[in-house]
Amino acid sequence: MIAEAGFLFAVTALNMSLASLAGLVVAFRRSGSWAAYDLYRLRQIVEFGFANALLSLALIPLSAMAGSVASAVTIVAGVAIAYFVVYVLVLTRRWRAVAPGEFPVVVIGLDLVVILLLVATIALDTVAVWEWALLALTARPMIAFLLVLSTLRTEGG
């Protein structure tokens, strides 16, 4: 087992918790209908949570297969950047269908940070940068969750 396994398991658990929270928000909604942009955000929370969990766990078996953690980090970061770029394009298309207009600035800024960290991970071959990239990837569904919460109103008021 690699030395960073504890951190990777923690990131995995956090992402799965975020995905579960999105499900709970939907389950406990008592009345009214969902705005299309809230459903868009809730869906991405689950999708990001699952993908981030897989990306964080992938380093463990991949390092055994690749023979070194540095090689595994490069491979998993390459997969992550391909996934992230394609997924952001998918999200952009979905966003235009439900809420034409600009993405929130915080989302655009975070997406740029994620891409920069993933590129730095590939360039530097270090687990430390990969861990920062995982934190930034985890922040993405957190931001979406906060955006959903900001649109919820208390019942009767």
GICOR-V915710 format. One record per pair of residues at least 12 apart in sequence whose ideal C-beta (glycine too) atoms are under 10 Angstrom apart, sorted by the first residue. I is the first residue (numbers start at 1). J is the second residue. If there is no record, write none. Layout:
BEGIN
((I & J) (I & J))
END
This chain:
BEGIN
((1 & 60) (1 & 63) (1 & 64) (2 & 59) (2 & 60) (2 & 62) (2 & 63) (2 & 64) (2 & 69) (2 & 72) (2 & 127) (3 & 69) (3 & 127) (4 & 56) (4 & 59) (4 & 60) (4 & 63) (4 & 69) (4 & 73) (4 & 127) (4 & 128) (4 & 130) (4 & 131) (5 & 57) (5 & 59) (5 & 60) (5 & 63) (7 & 56) (7 & 59) (7 & 127) (7 & 130) (7 & 131) (7 & 134) (7 & 135) (8 & 53) (8 & 55) (8 & 56) (8 & 57) (8 & 58) (8 & 59) (8 & 60) (8 & 127) (8 & 130) (8 & 131) (8 & 134) (9 & 53) (9 & 56) (9 & 57) (9 & 60) (10 & 56) (10 & 134) (11 & 52) (11 & 53) (11 & 55) (11 & 56) (11 & 57) (11 & 131) (11 & 134) (11 & 135) (11 & 137) (11 & 138) (12 & 49) (12 & 52) (12 & 53) (12 & 54) (12 & 55) (12 & 56) (12 & 57) (12 & 60) (12 & 134) (12 & 138) (13 & 53) (13 & 56) (14 & 49) (14 & 52) (14 & 53) (14 & 56) (14 & 134) (14 & 135) (14 & 138) (14 & 141) (14 & 142) (15 & 45) (15 & 46) (15 & 48) (15 & 49) (15 & 50) (15 & 51) (15 & 52) (15 & 53) (15 & 54) (15 & 55) (15 & 56) (15 & 57) (15 & 134) (15 & 137) (15 & 138) (15 & 140) (15 & 141) (15 & 142) (16 & 46) (16 & 49) (16 & 50) (16 & 52) (16 & 53) (17 & 49) (17 & 53) (18 & 45) (18 & 46) (18 & 48) (18 & 49) (18 & 50) (18 & 52) (18 & 53) (18 & 138) (18 & 140) (18 & 141) (18 & 142) (18 & 144) (18 & 145) (19 & 42) (19 & 45) (19 & 46) (19 & 47) (19 & 48) (19 & 49) (19 & 50) (19 & 51) (19 & 52) (19 & 53) (19 & 141) (20 & 45) (20 & 46) (20 & 49) (21 & 42) (21 & 45) (21 & 46) (21 & 49) (21 & 141) (21 & 142) (21 & 145) (21 & 148) (21 & 149) (22 & 41) (22 & 42) (22 & 43) (22 & 44) (22 & 45) (22 & 46) (22 & 47) (22 & 48) (22 & 49) (22 & 141) (22 & 144) (22 & 145) (22 & 148) (23 & 42) (23 & 45) (23 & 46) (23 & 49) (25 & 38) (25 & 41) (25 & 42) (25 & 45) (25 & 145) (25 & 148) (25 & 149) (25 & 152) (26 & 38) (26 & 39) (26 & 42) (26 & 43) (26 & 46) (26 & 148) (29 & 152) (29 & 155) (30 & 155) (31 & 155) (31 & 156) (32 & 152) (32 & 153) (32 & 155) (34 & 148) (34 & 151) (35 & 98) (35 & 99) (35 & 148) (35 & 151) (36 & 94) (36 & 95) (36 & 97) (36 & 98) (36 & 99) (37 & 94) (37 & 95) (37 & 98) (37 & 99) (37 & 101) (37 & 147) (37 & 148) (37 & 151) (38 & 98) (38 & 99) (38 & 144) (38 & 147) (38 & 148) (38 & 149) (38 & 150) (38 & 151) (38 & 152) (39 & 94) (39 & 98) (39 & 148) (40 & 91) (40 & 94) (40 & 95) (40 & 97) (40 & 98) (40 & 99) (40 & 144) (40 & 147) (40 & 148) (41 & 91) (41 & 95) (41 & 98) (41 & 99) (41 & 107) (41 & 141) (41 & 143) (41 & 144) (41 & 145) (41 & 146) (41 & 147) (41 & 148) (41 & 149) (41 & 151) (42 & 141) (42 & 144) (42 & 145) (42 & 148) (43 & 91) (43 & 94) (43 & 144) (44 & 87) (44 & 90) (44 & 91) (44 & 94) (44 & 95) (44 & 140) (44 & 141) (44 & 143) (44 & 144) (44 & 145) (44 & 147) (44 & 148) (45 & 140) (45 & 141) (45 & 142) (45 & 143) (45 & 144) (45 & 145) (45 & 147) (45 & 148) (46 & 141) (46 & 144) (47 & 87) (47 & 90) (47 & 91) (47 & 141) (47 & 144) (48 & 84) (48 & 87) (48 & 91) (48 & 137) (48 & 138) (48 & 139) (48 & 140) (48 & 141) (48 & 142) (48 & 143) (48 & 144) (48 & 145) (49 & 138) (49 & 140) (49 & 141) (49 & 142) (49 & 144) (49 & 145) (50 & 141) (51 & 80) (51 & 83) (51 & 84) (51 & 87) (51 & 137) (51 & 140) (51 & 141) (52 & 80) (52 & 83) (52 & 84) (52 & 134) (52 & 137) (52 & 138) (52 & 140) (52 & 141) (53 & 138) (54 & 76) (54 & 79) (54 & 80) (54 & 83) (55 & 76) (55 & 77) (55 & 79) (55 & 80) (55 & 83) (55 & 84) (55 & 130) (55 & 133) (55 & 134) (55 & 137) (56 & 76) (56 & 80) (56 & 130) (56 & 131) (56 & 133) (56 & 134) (56 & 137) (56 & 138) (57 & 76) (58 & 72) (58 & 75) (58 & 76) (58 & 79) (58 & 80) (59 & 72) (59 & 73) (59 & 75) (59 & 76) (59 & 77) (59 & 127) (59 & 130) (59 & 131) (59 & 134) (60 & 72) (60 & 76) (62 & 74) (62 & 75) (62 & 76) (62 & 79) (63 & 75) (63 & 76) (63 & 127) (68 & 125) (69 & 125) (69 & 126) (69 & 127) (69 & 130) (70 & 124) (70 & 125) (70 & 126) (70 & 127) (71 & 125) (72 & 125) (72 & 127) (72 & 130) (73 & 121) (73 & 122) (73 & 124) (73 & 125) (73 & 126) (73 & 127) (73 & 128) (73 & 129) (73 & 130) (73 & 131) (73 & 133) (74 & 121) (74 & 122) (74 & 123) (74 & 124) (74 & 125) (74 & 126) (74 & 130) (75 & 122) (76 & 118) (76 & 121) (76 & 122) (76 & 130) (76 & 133) (76 & 134) (77 & 117) (77 & 118) (77 & 119) (77 & 120) (77 & 121) (77 & 122) (77 & 123) (77 & 124) (77 & 125) (77 & 129) (77 & 130) (77 & 133) (77 & 134) (78 & 118) (78 & 121) (78 & 122) (79 & 118) (80 & 114) (80 & 115) (80 & 117) (80 & 118) (80 & 121) (80 & 122) (80 & 130) (80 & 133) (80 & 134) (80 & 137) (81 & 114) (81 & 115) (81 & 117) (81 & 118) (81 & 119) (81 & 121) (81 & 122) (81 & 133) (82 & 118) (83 & 118) (83 & 137) (84 & 111) (84 & 114) (84 & 115) (84 & 118) (84 & 133) (84 & 136) (84 & 137) (84 & 140) (85 & 111) (85 & 114) (85 & 115) (85 & 118) (87 & 140) (88 & 103) (88 & 107) (88 & 108) (88 & 111) (88 & 114) (88 & 115) (88 & 140) (91 & 103) (91 & 107) (91 & 111) (91 & 140) (91 & 144) (95 & 107) (104 & 143) (104 & 144) (104 & 147) (106 & 139) (106 & 143) (106 & 146) (106 & 147) (107 & 140) (107 & 143) (107 & 144) (107 & 147) (109 & 143) (110 & 136) (110 & 137) (110 & 139) (110 & 140) (110 & 142) (110 & 143) (111 & 136) (111 & 140) (111 & 143) (112 & 136) (113 & 132) (113 & 133) (113 & 135) (113 & 136) (113 & 137) (113 & 139) (113 & 140) (114 & 132) (114 & 133) (114 & 134) (114 & 135) (114 & 136) (114 & 137) (114 & 138) (114 & 139) (114 & 140) (115 & 133) (115 & 136) (116 & 132) (116 & 133) (116 & 136) (117 & 129) (117 & 130) (117 & 131) (117 & 132) (117 & 133) (117 & 134) (117 & 135) (117 & 136) (117 & 137) (118 & 130) (118 & 132) (118 & 133) (118 & 134) (118 & 136) (118 & 137) (119 & 133) (120 & 132) (120 & 133) (121 & 133) (121 & 134))
END
